[in-house]
Amino acid sequence: MYLISFDSLPNTNEFLVDLSKKDANSWTVIHAKNQTKGKGYAGNEWKVVAGENLTFSFLLKTDYSFQELIYFNEWISNVICLFLKQFHPKSNVKWPNDIILNDKKVCGILIENHRSNGIMNSVIGIGINVNQADFNHLPKATSIYRVTDKEYDIEEILADLMHHFENEYSILEQKKFEQIHQTYLDNLFRKDEISHFRLDGVEVDGIIRDVNEAGNLLIEINQELREFKHKEIELLF
């Protein structure tokens, strides 16, 4: 791991994407104590309280194809869930890319990929709520502090999480797709449980059953298995 830390940076992903197009190697990590223009999945904004949370990006270079990136994305979620289980046993991934700790969102992920000279460059941006205590404006959010009632050294959290990624990397490198996908399903929030959804402005009951090879969510509604892309349906929790 090669770590570069900044007191403040507009966006760690953008910084590392630029580096990846030059000479940056796998396991280059860009950490910002304060990220002023954070980005979330599908154009969402990721806001953090300066100095209280962990915002960073790291680079992995692989021979994955664009079609195989669904498993890459699932592996990232799996490792973060594994890491967070030390703080609470109920650690899940809420499709497609939110990490849930004790039924509330604690982490967001944004992965940006570009292929060059036969190499897939994947920049993985991660934001984890670590020591933030006030979520009055975000009732579905939490932090590691809120779950454990302890404060943490953010740089130690970063080092520990990256250690988990390195330890689990062989699964990704060996392309153990079935294992990756099954672990993802085991971690999937509300899987095989009756849940409430908002679909076309109407609340419906459904049961999450699977995620297919395109990364779309399969939900059983009125005994019919239906497929949804991101933002086509909303899980209410």
N, C-alpha and C positions, 0 to 999 in steps of 0.2 A: 504494500500500500504506500502510495506517495501522496501525502496530504498537504494541501495548500489552504490555509485558513485566513479569512478576511474578517475585519470588524464589521464591514458593511459591503453589500454587493447588490446590485439591482436584481440579478437572477442567476443562480448557480448553474442552471441548465444551459442558459445561453452562453455563459462564459466557457463551460466545458465543451459544448458543441463546437465553438470556435477552436478550442485547443485540439479537439479530436480531428479536425481537418488539417492540422499541422503535424505535430510529432508526439502528441500525448500517447501514453501507453495504457494498457488495461490496468485497472486498479488505481488510476489517478482519481483523487478525491478532492472536490472543491467544497469547502465548508464556509458558511457565512453566519456570523453571530447575529446579524440583522440582514434580512432579505427584503428589499423595499418594493420589488415588483414580482412577487412570486406568482407562478402559473400553476393551475391545476389541470385536471383532465378535461378534454373537450372545450378548452377555452375558458374554463372557470378560473377565478382568482383565488390564490391561496394567501390568506393574511395571517401573519404571526405577530406575537408580542415580542419585541426585541429583547434578546438576552434570556428569554424564558423557555424557548423551544429549540428544537434541532432542525436546521434546514441545510441540506447538502445534496450534492450530486456526485456520482462516480461513473467511470467509464469501463465498459467491457467490450472487447473486440472478439468476435466469434466468427465461425463459418456458417451461422444460421441463415436460412433463407427467410424472406419476408413471410412465407406461409408458415414457417416454424415458430415465428415470434410469439404466437399465442401461448406456447409452452414456456418461452422465455419469460413472458409477463406473469404467467402462473407461478413460475419458480420464484420470482421476486417476492410475490405476495406470500408464498409458503414460508420463505426464510424469515420474513418480518413477523409473521404469525408465530413461528417457532421461537424467535427472539423474545417476543412480548409475553410468552407463557410464563416466563420467570416472574412476572409482575402480577399476572392473574391467569388462572387456567382457561378462562373463556376468552380466547383470542380467535377472531374470525376475519374472513375477507368478505366484504359486501360488494357483490358484483357491480361494476367491473373492477374497481381499483381502490376502494376505501378499506382501510383496516379498522376493525371494530374491537374494542377492548371492554369487556363487561357490558356489552350491548350499546356502547356509544363510540362515535368516531374518534380515533386517536391519531390517525396517520393517513396521509394522502400520497399518491404515487403518480409521477408523470414520466413516461419513458419516450424518448425521442431517438429515432433510428435513421441512419443513412449508410448506404453501402458504397464502398470505394475499393477498387482493385481487388474485388472478390472477398473483401472483409466487411462484415456487418459491425458498424460502430453503434453501440447502444449507450446512450446517456440516461442514467436512471436518477431522476430527481425524487427525493424523499423529504417529507416534512412530518415530524413527529412532535406532538404536544408533550412536553416533558414536565416542566415546573409551573405551567400556567394554572392558576387557581380559579379565575373568574371566567365563566362561560355563560353569563346571564343572557347574552345576545345570541348564543348558540346552544339551545337546550339539548341537542343531540350530540354535542361534543364533550370530550373528556380529555384528561391528561394522565400520564403515569403518576404524577403527584396526587391527583384526585382519587385515583384507584388505590394507591398504597399509603397515602398520607405521609410521604417522605419526599424530600428534595434530593435531586441528583446532580452530579457533575455532568454537564452536557457533553463535554469532550470524551469522558469515559463511556457514556452511552454510545457515542459514535464509534469509538474503538471496539466496543463489545459487539455492536451490530455488524461492523465490517468483518470482525473475526467470524461471526456466524456465516456471512456470505462466502468467505474463503473456505470455511469448513464444508459447506454444502455444495461447493462449486463443481465437484466431480460429477454430481447428478446431472447438472446442466451440460457439462463438457461431454459426457458420455451419451447425451441425448436420450435419457431414460424417460421418454414421453409419457408412457402409461403410468409410471410411478409419480411423475410430476402432476399429471392430471388427476389421479386418484387422491393425492394429498390435497390438491386444490379443492376437490369436491368435499373431502372430509372437513376442510376449513370453511366451507361456504356458509355464510350467514343465512339462517332461516331455511336451509335446505330440508326438504321433506316435511315441512311444517306448514300448516294452514296460516297464510299471511294475508295482510291487506295491501292492495295495490291501487294506484290511481292510473286508469287507462282511459284515454280520450275524455278526460274530465270527470269520469265516473269512478267511484270506488267499487272494487270487485275483490272477491276472495280467490286465492290461487295457491298453488304449491310449487315451489322451485324444485325442479327435478334434475337439471343438468346444464352444462355449458358446452356448446358444440365446437367443432374444429374451426369455425369462423369467429369464435369468441362470443356468439350470441347466447342469450339466456333462454332456456326452455322452461316454460311454466305451464302447469296443468290448470286449466280454467274450465269449469263445467265439464269435467271429464275429457277435455280435449287438450292435447299437448300443442302449445303455441310457441313460436319463436319470436324473440324481440331483440332489436338492436338497442344500443345505449340511447337513453332519453325517450324511447318509445313507450316505456312503462316505468312507474316510480314505486318503489317499495316504501310503504308507510310503516314506520316503527317508532 
